[in-house]
Amino acid sequence: MYRIEEMEDAIAAAIGNAGYDAKVVSREPTAAELSSKTGEEPATLVIYDRAEPSEINFASVKGTDFYFNLVVTARNLSERGAAERGDGNTTGIYEVLNGLKNVLTGSSLGLAAQPMVFISEKPLLRTQRLSAYAQEWKLTVYE
């Protein structure tokens, strides 16, 4: 079985290899932390959420479902729409969210695991100059 740190690092590496900034953090950030830690370029925070026994077993091998939240932030100096859609000079948060889906869907991250499964996506913070969204992902690892 993999340690949580190994899975977090594998997710961050896959995101980084796709050209997006990714950082592993230990907990969900507050709105103030998102605002203070977000630079000019979009960033993705990888956060372990929980583990549950997998409902699916293969060849009598037990599995564990690990859930991760990816918090994506984008800042723009002009307006919220530019932070979300991009303004020609910066990447918008929607491009990053779609990019993460393309990179992670069906990827086992080089681990002995089932491919990652996208669960959900929701906005966390939407101001004139900062947008933050969360995506939930599942990775099933077999013992």
C-alpha positions as CSV (number, residue, x, y, z in Angstrom):
1,M,0.0,0.0,0.0
2,Y,1.2,3.5,-0.8
3,R,1.7,6.2,1.8
4,I,-0.6,9.2,1.4
5,E,2.4,11.4,0.7
6,E,3.4,9.2,-2.3
7,M,-0.1,9.5,-3.8
8,E,-0.1,13.3,-3.3
9,D,3.3,13.7,-4.8
10,A,2.2,11.5,-7.8
11,I,-0.8,13.7,-8.4
12,A,1.3,16.9,-8.1
13,A,3.9,15.5,-10.5
14,A,1.3,14.6,-13.1
15,I,-0.2,18.1,-12.9
16,G,3.3,19.7,-13.0
17,N,4.3,17.6,-16.0
18,A,1.3,19.0,-17.8
19,G,2.6,22.5,-17.3
20,Y,0.5,23.6,-14.4
21,D,1.8,24.8,-11.0
22,A,0.9,22.3,-8.2
23,K,1.6,22.3,-4.5
24,V,0.8,19.7,-1.8
25,V,-0.8,21.2,1.3
26,S,-2.0,19.6,4.5
27,R,-5.5,21.1,4.8
28,E,-8.2,23.1,3.0
29,P,-7.1,26.7,2.9
30,T,-9.3,29.5,4.1
31,A,-10.4,32.3,1.8
32,A,-7.8,34.6,3.3
33,E,-5.0,32.0,2.8
34,L,-6.1,31.5,-0.8
35,S,-5.9,35.3,-1.4
36,S,-2.5,35.7,0.3
37,K,-0.8,32.6,-1.2
38,T,-2.1,33.0,-4.8
39,G,0.5,34.5,-7.2
40,E,-0.1,35.9,-10.6
41,E,-0.2,32.5,-12.3
42,P,-3.0,29.9,-11.6
43,A,-2.0,27.3,-9.0
44,T,-3.4,23.9,-7.9
45,L,-3.3,22.8,-4.3
46,V,-3.4,19.0,-3.8
47,I,-5.1,18.1,-0.5
48,Y,-5.8,14.6,0.9
49,D,-9.4,14.3,2.1
50,R,-10.2,10.8,3.3
51,A,-10.0,7.0,2.7
52,E,-12.7,4.5,2.6
53,P,-12.8,0.7,1.9
54,S,-13.5,0.2,-1.8
55,E,-16.8,-1.4,-2.7
56,I,-15.2,-3.2,-5.6
57,N,-12.8,-6.1,-5.0
58,F,-10.8,-7.8,-7.8
59,A,-9.8,-11.4,-7.5
60,S,-10.5,-11.3,-3.7
61,V,-8.0,-8.4,-3.3
62,K,-9.3,-5.6,-1.0
63,G,-9.0,-2.1,-2.1
64,T,-9.1,1.4,-0.6
65,D,-10.6,4.5,-2.2
66,F,-8.5,7.6,-1.5
67,Y,-10.2,10.9,-2.1
68,F,-8.2,14.1,-2.9
69,N,-9.4,17.7,-3.4
70,L,-7.6,19.9,-5.9
71,V,-8.1,23.5,-5.2
72,V,-7.4,25.7,-8.2
73,T,-6.8,29.4,-7.9
74,A,-6.5,32.1,-10.5
75,R,-5.9,35.8,-9.9
76,N,-6.3,38.6,-12.4
77,L,-5.8,42.4,-11.9
78,S,-8.7,43.4,-14.1
79,E,-11.9,41.4,-13.3
80,R,-13.4,38.1,-12.3
81,G,-14.2,37.1,-15.8
82,A,-10.6,37.4,-16.9
83,A,-9.5,35.3,-13.9
84,E,-12.0,32.6,-14.9
85,R,-11.8,32.7,-18.7
86,G,-8.3,34.2,-19.2
87,D,-7.6,37.6,-20.8
88,G,-5.1,36.7,-23.5
89,N,-2.1,37.4,-21.2
90,T,-2.9,34.9,-18.4
91,T,-4.4,31.4,-18.2
92,G,-8.0,31.4,-16.9
93,I,-9.2,29.0,-14.2
94,Y,-11.6,27.2,-16.6
95,E,-8.6,26.2,-18.8
96,V,-6.8,24.8,-15.8
97,L,-9.9,22.9,-14.5
98,N,-10.4,21.4,-18.0
99,G,-6.7,20.7,-18.2
100,L,-6.7,18.8,-14.9
101,K,-9.6,16.7,-16.1
102,N,-7.6,15.8,-19.3
103,V,-4.4,15.0,-17.4
104,L,-5.9,13.0,-14.5
105,T,-9.0,11.2,-16.0
106,G,-8.0,7.6,-16.6
107,S,-4.4,8.1,-15.2
108,S,-3.1,5.7,-12.6
109,L,-0.2,8.1,-12.0
110,G,2.4,5.4,-12.5
111,L,1.1,3.7,-9.4
112,A,-0.4,0.2,-9.0
113,A,-3.9,1.6,-8.8
114,Q,-7.1,2.0,-10.7
115,P,-7.2,5.1,-12.9
116,M,-8.3,8.3,-11.2
117,V,-12.0,9.1,-11.3
118,F,-13.4,12.6,-11.4
119,I,-16.1,13.1,-8.7
120,S,-17.2,16.7,-8.7
121,E,-16.3,20.4,-9.1
122,K,-17.6,23.5,-7.3
123,P,-16.7,27.1,-6.9
124,L,-15.1,28.1,-3.5
125,L,-14.4,31.8,-4.0
126,R,-15.3,34.2,-6.7
127,T,-14.3,37.8,-6.3
128,Q,-13.5,40.5,-8.8
129,R,-9.8,39.5,-8.8
130,L,-9.6,36.0,-7.5
131,S,-11.4,32.8,-8.4
132,A,-11.0,29.4,-6.6
133,Y,-12.6,26.1,-7.5
134,A,-12.4,22.6,-6.0
135,Q,-12.3,19.3,-7.8
136,E,-12.8,16.0,-5.9
137,W,-11.0,13.0,-7.3
138,K,-10.9,9.3,-6.3
139,L,-7.9,6.9,-6.6
140,T,-8.5,3.2,-5.8
141,V,-5.4,1.3,-4.5
142,Y,-5.4,-2.4,-4.0
143,E,-3.6,-4.2,-1.2
